[in-house]
Amino acid sequence: MVNVKRAVLIKCDPAMRQLIVHLDEQRLVNSSKFIIKELDETHILIDANSVQALEQKLDAVMESLAPDYNEK
């Protein structure tokens, strides 16, 4: 039996890869695992249906880590 899924190849640095893997392990995007295959240190294959939710979650995480220069 063959299973077919639409996937997206993500190329990123190793630090971002670790963050994406963490989000997948904790099921923080779509309440389910979205990584199909970890190819190497800089490439991950993810479920195409999770791309938008992953982008939103990564934006939120990066924004929370960035200092707010407007507040002084």
N, C-alpha and C positions, 0 to 999 in steps of 0.2 A: 504494500500500500504506500502511496506517495502522498505526502502532505505538501501543499503549496501555500506559501505566505508571501505577501508583498513586504519587501524590506528596504531599508535605507542604509547605505554605508556611511558611517560617520568617521571623519579623520580629525583627530584632536591630539593635543599634547598629553603626556602621561598623567599629569595632575588632573586635567579635566576628565580623562578616562576613569580615574579612580572615583571622582565625584559621580559620574554617570553610573558606574558599577554600584556605588553605595546607594544611590537612588533606586536602582533596580532591586538590590537585595532587601532594602527596607520597604519596597513596594509603595514608594511615595508618589509615583506617577500612575494614574489610572487604577490604583489599588491592585495591580497585577505586574508580573515581570514582563519587561519589554525587550530585553536583550535576547537576541536569537543566538548570536555567536560572538565571542571575544576572539578576534582574529590575531592581533598582536598588540604591542604597546601603544600604538597610535590609531588602530582601526577597530571599530565595533559595528556589527550588523544588528540593527534594531527593527522592531515591527513598525511598518509604515504608518499604522493607525495611531501610534503613540508620539509621533514627531512633534505635533503642535503642543501637546501637553508637556512634553519634555522641554521644549523651548521655553514655555512659560515658567516651568519650575526652575530651570537654570537661570533665567532672568531674575526671578525672585530671590534665589540664593545669592547670585552675584550682587544684586542691589543691596541685600542685607549685609554683605561683607564690605561694601564700599562705604567709606566715610562720607557723611553728609556735610559738605562744605558750606551750605547755606545757613546752618545752625551755628551761631557763635555767641 
